Amino acid sequence: MFWGCFHGNIQGPGIFWEKDWGSINSESYCAHTVPIIHGYMELCRRNGIPLILMQDGAPGHSAADTSLELRERGIEVIYLPPYSPDLNPIEKVWHIMKNYLQDNYPENMSYDRLRVAVKTAWDNVGEHEFQELIESMQARCQAVIDANGLFTKY
């Protein structure tokens, strides 16, 4: 698994989920990912860029302990509606990365090589791709509203 973030056309940190961290649950998410999120958001805030974390409702993301950890760190969160990966711009980034990996690493590889390949794929996502995803957000939201007749925030 890989976790990454961006805002506008600016790429934030990305981390490869190490297999010795175990499965992704509230405890492991708070131990390995939330500190990265917090550090990045604090860095941006100090540079005059206030950010809000947008994430899906995966159990590790939405668990009570995770919500408490995020609140205690002063991280405001917007949760995406269930079953709406089309609203989550990072999902499109995963497709870009998968295509890069298929084109540049077609062979089976060791775990260590996979770690390097995934990080390289992340580093090769361009500013223009991030910007296009942000610019298309309104149209994607409108498509969901049109299809469902309603947009729910929870």
Rosetta constraint file for C-alpha pairs under 8 A:
AtomPair CA 1 CA 16 HARMONIC 6.11 0.50
AtomPair CA 1 CA 17 HARMONIC 5.06 0.50
AtomPair CA 1 CA 18 HARMONIC 7.85 0.50
AtomPair CA 2 CA 14 HARMONIC 7.00 0.50
AtomPair CA 2 CA 15 HARMONIC 5.68 0.50
AtomPair CA 2 CA 16 HARMONIC 4.48 0.50
AtomPair CA 2 CA 17 HARMONIC 5.55 0.50
AtomPair CA 2 CA 118 HARMONIC 7.75 0.50
AtomPair CA 3 CA 14 HARMONIC 5.46 0.50
AtomPair CA 3 CA 15 HARMONIC 5.26 0.50
AtomPair CA 3 CA 16 HARMONIC 6.49 0.50
AtomPair CA 3 CA 17 HARMONIC 7.29 0.50
AtomPair CA 3 CA 33 HARMONIC 7.82 0.50
AtomPair CA 4 CA 12 HARMONIC 6.81 0.50
AtomPair CA 4 CA 13 HARMONIC 5.75 0.50
AtomPair CA 4 CA 14 HARMONIC 3.98 0.50
AtomPair CA 4 CA 15 HARMONIC 6.36 0.50
AtomPair CA 4 CA 90 HARMONIC 7.75 0.50
AtomPair CA 5 CA 11 HARMONIC 6.54 0.50
AtomPair CA 5 CA 12 HARMONIC 5.05 0.50
AtomPair CA 5 CA 13 HARMONIC 6.13 0.50
AtomPair CA 5 CA 14 HARMONIC 6.62 0.50
AtomPair CA 5 CA 90 HARMONIC 7.19 0.50
AtomPair CA 6 CA 10 HARMONIC 5.61 0.50
AtomPair CA 6 CA 11 HARMONIC 4.45 0.50
AtomPair CA 6 CA 12 HARMONIC 4.77 0.50
AtomPair CA 6 CA 13 HARMONIC 7.80 0.50
AtomPair CA 6 CA 130 HARMONIC 7.29 0.50
AtomPair CA 7 CA 11 HARMONIC 6.70 0.50
AtomPair CA 7 CA 12 HARMONIC 7.35 0.50
AtomPair CA 7 CA 130 HARMONIC 7.73 0.50
AtomPair CA 7 CA 134 HARMONIC 7.99 0.50
AtomPair CA 8 CA 130 HARMONIC 6.44 0.50
AtomPair CA 8 CA 131 HARMONIC 5.54 0.50
AtomPair CA 8 CA 134 HARMONIC 6.13 0.50
AtomPair CA 9 CA 127 HARMONIC 4.78 0.50
AtomPair CA 9 CA 128 HARMONIC 6.50 0.50
AtomPair CA 9 CA 129 HARMONIC 7.50 0.50
AtomPair CA 9 CA 130 HARMONIC 4.74 0.50
AtomPair CA 9 CA 131 HARMONIC 4.49 0.50
AtomPair CA 9 CA 134 HARMONIC 7.89 0.50
AtomPair CA 10 CA 127 HARMONIC 6.38 0.50
AtomPair CA 10 CA 130 HARMONIC 7.19 0.50
AtomPair CA 11 CA 127 HARMONIC 7.32 0.50
AtomPair CA 11 CA 130 HARMONIC 7.62 0.50
AtomPair CA 12 CA 40 HARMONIC 7.29 0.50
AtomPair CA 13 CA 36 HARMONIC 7.50 0.50
AtomPair CA 13 CA 40 HARMONIC 7.40 0.50
AtomPair CA 14 CA 119 HARMONIC 7.67 0.50
AtomPair CA 14 CA 122 HARMONIC 7.36 0.50
AtomPair CA 15 CA 33 HARMONIC 7.92 0.50
AtomPair CA 15 CA 119 HARMONIC 7.97 0.50
AtomPair CA 16 CA 115 HARMONIC 6.66 0.50
AtomPair CA 16 CA 118 HARMONIC 7.69 0.50
AtomPair CA 16 CA 119 HARMONIC 7.45 0.50
AtomPair CA 17 CA 21 HARMONIC 7.14 0.50
AtomPair CA 18 CA 22 HARMONIC 7.68 0.50
AtomPair CA 19 CA 23 HARMONIC 7.90 0.50
AtomPair CA 21 CA 28 HARMONIC 6.77 0.50
AtomPair CA 22 CA 28 HARMONIC 7.46 0.50
AtomPair CA 23 CA 28 HARMONIC 7.40 0.50
AtomPair CA 24 CA 28 HARMONIC 5.79 0.50
AtomPair CA 24 CA 29 HARMONIC 6.03 0.50
AtomPair CA 24 CA 60 HARMONIC 6.14 0.50
AtomPair CA 25 CA 29 HARMONIC 5.85 0.50
AtomPair CA 25 CA 59 HARMONIC 6.65 0.50
AtomPair CA 25 CA 60 HARMONIC 4.19 0.50
AtomPair CA 25 CA 61 HARMONIC 7.85 0.50
AtomPair CA 26 CA 30 HARMONIC 5.94 0.50
AtomPair CA 26 CA 59 HARMONIC 7.23 0.50
AtomPair CA 26 CA 60 HARMONIC 4.19 0.50
AtomPair CA 26 CA 61 HARMONIC 6.68 0.50
AtomPair CA 26 CA 63 HARMONIC 6.03 0.50
AtomPair CA 26 CA 65 HARMONIC 6.42 0.50
AtomPair CA 26 CA 66 HARMONIC 5.55 0.50
AtomPair CA 27 CA 31 HARMONIC 6.14 0.50
AtomPair CA 27 CA 60 HARMONIC 7.73 0.50
AtomPair CA 27 CA 65 HARMONIC 7.74 0.50
AtomPair CA 27 CA 66 HARMONIC 7.66 0.50
AtomPair CA 28 CA 32 HARMONIC 5.99 0.50
AtomPair CA 28 CA 33 HARMONIC 7.81 0.50
AtomPair CA 29 CA 33 HARMONIC 5.16 0.50
AtomPair CA 29 CA 34 HARMONIC 6.33 0.50
AtomPair CA 29 CA 60 HARMONIC 6.18 0.50
AtomPair CA 29 CA 61 HARMONIC 7.37 0.50
AtomPair CA 29 CA 66 HARMONIC 7.64 0.50
AtomPair CA 30 CA 34 HARMONIC 4.89 0.50
AtomPair CA 30 CA 35 HARMONIC 7.14 0.50
AtomPair CA 30 CA 66 HARMONIC 6.20 0.50
AtomPair CA 30 CA 69 HARMONIC 7.09 0.50
AtomPair CA 31 CA 35 HARMONIC 6.98 0.50
AtomPair CA 32 CA 36 HARMONIC 7.23 0.50
AtomPair CA 33 CA 37 HARMONIC 6.30 0.50
AtomPair CA 34 CA 38 HARMONIC 5.98 0.50
AtomPair CA 34 CA 70 HARMONIC 7.32 0.50
AtomPair CA 35 CA 39 HARMONIC 6.01 0.50
AtomPair CA 36 CA 40 HARMONIC 6.12 0.50
AtomPair CA 37 CA 41 HARMONIC 6.06 0.50
AtomPair CA 38 CA 42 HARMONIC 6.02 0.50
AtomPair CA 38 CA 73 HARMONIC 6.92 0.50
AtomPair CA 38 CA 75 HARMONIC 7.12 0.50
AtomPair CA 39 CA 43 HARMONIC 6.18 0.50
AtomPair CA 40 CA 44 HARMONIC 6.24 0.50
AtomPair CA 41 CA 45 HARMONIC 6.01 0.50
AtomPair CA 41 CA 50 HARMONIC 7.36 0.50
AtomPair CA 41 CA 51 HARMONIC 6.30 0.50
AtomPair CA 41 CA 75 HARMONIC 7.98 0.50
AtomPair CA 42 CA 46 HARMONIC 6.15 0.50
AtomPair CA 43 CA 47 HARMONIC 6.48 0.50
AtomPair CA 44 CA 48 HARMONIC 6.42 0.50
AtomPair CA 44 CA 49 HARMONIC 4.95 0.50
AtomPair CA 44 CA 50 HARMONIC 6.46 0.50
AtomPair CA 44 CA 51 HARMONIC 7.38 0.50
AtomPair CA 45 CA 49 HARMONIC 4.79 0.50
AtomPair CA 45 CA 50 HARMONIC 4.83 0.50
AtomPair CA 45 CA 51 HARMONIC 7.21 0.50
AtomPair CA 52 CA 75 HARMONIC 6.96 0.50
AtomPair CA 52 CA 76 HARMONIC 5.30 0.50
AtomPair CA 52 CA 77 HARMONIC 5.77 0.50
AtomPair CA 52 CA 78 HARMONIC 7.01 0.50
AtomPair CA 53 CA 75 HARMONIC 7.02 0.50
AtomPair CA 53 CA 76 HARMONIC 6.16 0.50
AtomPair CA 53 CA 77 HARMONIC 4.71 0.50
AtomPair CA 53 CA 78 HARMONIC 6.15 0.50
AtomPair CA 54 CA 77 HARMONIC 5.77 0.50
AtomPair CA 54 CA 78 HARMONIC 4.77 0.50
AtomPair CA 54 CA 79 HARMONIC 5.85 0.50
AtomPair CA 54 CA 80 HARMONIC 6.97 0.50
AtomPair CA 55 CA 61 HARMONIC 7.29 0.50
AtomPair CA 55 CA 77 HARMONIC 7.36 0.50
AtomPair CA 55 CA 78 HARMONIC 6.54 0.50
AtomPair CA 55 CA 79 HARMONIC 5.23 0.50
AtomPair CA 55 CA 80 HARMONIC 6.04 0.50
AtomPair CA 55 CA 88 HARMONIC 7.68 0.50
AtomPair CA 56 CA 61 HARMONIC 7.09 0.50
AtomPair CA 56 CA 62 HARMONIC 7.98 0.50
AtomPair CA 56 CA 79 HARMONIC 5.40 0.50
AtomPair CA 56 CA 80 HARMONIC 4.90 0.50
AtomPair CA 56 CA 81 HARMONIC 7.18 0.50
AtomPair CA 56 CA 82 HARMONIC 7.25 0.50
AtomPair CA 56 CA 88 HARMONIC 7.76 0.50
AtomPair CA 57 CA 61 HARMONIC 5.94 0.50
AtomPair CA 57 CA 62 HARMONIC 5.34 0.50
AtomPair CA 57 CA 79 HARMONIC 6.21 0.50
AtomPair CA 57 CA 80 HARMONIC 6.73 0.50
AtomPair CA 57 CA 81 HARMONIC 7.53 0.50
AtomPair CA 57 CA 82 HARMONIC 6.64 0.50
AtomPair CA 58 CA 62 HARMONIC 6.13 0.50
AtomPair CA 59 CA 63 HARMONIC 5.68 0.50
AtomPair CA 60 CA 66 HARMONIC 6.98 0.50
AtomPair CA 61 CA 66 HARMONIC 6.21 0.50
AtomPair CA 61 CA 67 HARMONIC 7.56 0.50
AtomPair CA 62 CA 66 HARMONIC 6.36 0.50
AtomPair CA 62 CA 67 HARMONIC 6.28 0.50
AtomPair CA 63 CA 67 HARMONIC 6.22 0.50
AtomPair CA 64 CA 68 HARMONIC 6.13 0.50
AtomPair CA 65 CA 69 HARMONIC 6.15 0.50
AtomPair CA 66 CA 70 HARMONIC 6.13 0.50
AtomPair CA 67 CA 71 HARMONIC 6.07 0.50
AtomPair CA 68 CA 72 HARMONIC 6.03 0.50
AtomPair CA 69 CA 73 HARMONIC 6.29 0.50
AtomPair CA 70 CA 74 HARMONIC 6.29 0.50
AtomPair CA 70 CA 75 HARMONIC 5.12 0.50
AtomPair CA 70 CA 76 HARMONIC 7.35 0.50
AtomPair CA 71 CA 75 HARMONIC 5.61 0.50
AtomPair CA 71 CA 76 HARMONIC 6.97 0.50
AtomPair CA 79 CA 153 HARMONIC 7.43 0.50
AtomPair CA 79 CA 154 HARMONIC 6.97 0.50
AtomPair CA 80 CA 84 HARMONIC 7.11 0.50
AtomPair CA 80 CA 87 HARMONIC 7.34 0.50
AtomPair CA 80 CA 88 HARMONIC 7.33 0.50
AtomPair CA 80 CA 153 HARMONIC 7.59 0.50
AtomPair CA 81 CA 152 HARMONIC 6.66 0.50
AtomPair CA 81 CA 153 HARMONIC 6.87 0.50
AtomPair CA 81 CA 154 HARMONIC 7.55 0.50
AtomPair CA 84 CA 88 HARMONIC 7.25 0.50
AtomPair CA 85 CA 91 HARMONIC 6.43 0.50
AtomPair CA 86 CA 91 HARMONIC 7.39 0.50
AtomPair CA 86 CA 140 HARMONIC 6.86 0.50
AtomPair CA 87 CA 137 HARMONIC 7.00 0.50
AtomPair CA 87 CA 140 HARMONIC 6.12 0.50
AtomPair CA 87 CA 141 HARMONIC 6.36 0.50
AtomPair CA 88 CA 92 HARMONIC 7.62 0.50
AtomPair CA 89 CA 93 HARMONIC 6.84 0.50
AtomPair CA 89 CA 133 HARMONIC 5.79 0.50
AtomPair CA 89 CA 134 HARMONIC 7.15 0.50
AtomPair CA 89 CA 137 HARMONIC 7.53 0.50
AtomPair CA 90 CA 94 HARMONIC 6.41 0.50
AtomPair CA 91 CA 95 HARMONIC 6.67 0.50
AtomPair CA 92 CA 96 HARMONIC 6.41 0.50
AtomPair CA 92 CA 133 HARMONIC 7.71 0.50
AtomPair CA 93 CA 97 HARMONIC 6.18 0.50
AtomPair CA 93 CA 125 HARMONIC 7.51 0.50
AtomPair CA 93 CA 130 HARMONIC 7.91 0.50
AtomPair CA 94 CA 98 HARMONIC 6.05 0.50
AtomPair CA 95 CA 99 HARMONIC 6.13 0.50
AtomPair CA 96 CA 100 HARMONIC 6.27 0.50
AtomPair CA 96 CA 125 HARMONIC 7.19 0.50
AtomPair CA 97 CA 101 HARMONIC 6.16 0.50
AtomPair CA 97 CA 118 HARMONIC 7.49 0.50
AtomPair CA 97 CA 121 HARMONIC 5.17 0.50
AtomPair CA 97 CA 122 HARMONIC 6.30 0.50
AtomPair CA 97 CA 125 HARMONIC 7.21 0.50
AtomPair CA 98 CA 102 HARMONIC 6.16 0.50
AtomPair CA 98 CA 121 HARMONIC 7.84 0.50
AtomPair CA 99 CA 103 HARMONIC 6.14 0.50
AtomPair CA 100 CA 104 HARMONIC 6.00 0.50
AtomPair CA 100 CA 105 HARMONIC 7.97 0.50
AtomPair CA 100 CA 121 HARMONIC 6.00 0.50
AtomPair CA 101 CA 105 HARMONIC 5.17 0.50
AtomPair CA 101 CA 106 HARMONIC 7.09 0.50
AtomPair CA 101 CA 117 HARMONIC 6.98 0.50
AtomPair CA 101 CA 118 HARMONIC 7.26 0.50
AtomPair CA 101 CA 121 HARMONIC 6.45 0.50
AtomPair CA 102 CA 106 HARMONIC 5.20 0.50
AtomPair CA 105 CA 117 HARMONIC 7.39 0.50
AtomPair CA 109 CA 113 HARMONIC 5.84 0.50
AtomPair CA 109 CA 114 HARMONIC 6.06 0.50
AtomPair CA 110 CA 114 HARMONIC 6.06 0.50
AtomPair CA 111 CA 115 HARMONIC 6.23 0.50
AtomPair CA 112 CA 116 HARMONIC 6.56 0.50
AtomPair CA 113 CA 117 HARMONIC 6.08 0.50
AtomPair CA 114 CA 118 HARMONIC 6.03 0.50
AtomPair CA 115 CA 119 HARMONIC 6.30 0.50
AtomPair CA 116 CA 120 HARMONIC 6.10 0.50
AtomPair CA 117 CA 121 HARMONIC 6.13 0.50
AtomPair CA 118 CA 122 HARMONIC 6.24 0.50
AtomPair CA 119 CA 123 HARMONIC 6.19 0.50
AtomPair CA 120 CA 124 HARMONIC 6.21 0.50
AtomPair CA 121 CA 125 HARMONIC 6.76 0.50
AtomPair CA 125 CA 129 HARMONIC 6.74 0.50
AtomPair CA 125 CA 130 HARMONIC 7.72 0.50
AtomPair CA 126 CA 130 HARMONIC 6.72 0.50
AtomPair CA 127 CA 131 HARMONIC 6.21 0.50
AtomPair CA 128 CA 132 HARMONIC 6.06 0.50
AtomPair CA 129 CA 133 HARMONIC 6.33 0.50
AtomPair CA 130 CA 134 HARMONIC 6.45 0.50
AtomPair CA 131 CA 135 HARMONIC 6.10 0.50
AtomPair CA 132 CA 136 HARMONIC 6.06 0.50
AtomPair CA 133 CA 137 HARMONIC 6.37 0.50
AtomPair CA 136 CA 140 HARMONIC 6.28 0.50
AtomPair CA 137 CA 141 HARMONIC 6.13 0.50
AtomPair CA 138 CA 142 HARMONIC 6.12 0.50
AtomPair CA 139 CA 143 HARMONIC 6.18 0.50
AtomPair CA 140 CA 144 HARMONIC 6.46 0.50
AtomPair CA 141 CA 145 HARMONIC 6.26 0.50
AtomPair CA 142 CA 146 HARMONIC 5.99 0.50
AtomPair CA 143 CA 147 HARMONIC 6.06 0.50
AtomPair CA 144 CA 148 HARMONIC 5.96 0.50
AtomPair CA 144 CA 149 HARMONIC 7.79 0.50
AtomPair CA 144 CA 150 HARMONIC 7.95 0.50
AtomPair CA 144 CA 151 HARMONIC 7.46 0.50
AtomPair CA 145 CA 149 HARMONIC 4.99 0.50
AtomPair CA 145 CA 150 HARMONIC 5.21 0.50
AtomPair CA 145 CA 151 HARMONIC 5.69 0.50
AtomPair CA 146 CA 150 HARMONIC 7.68 0.50
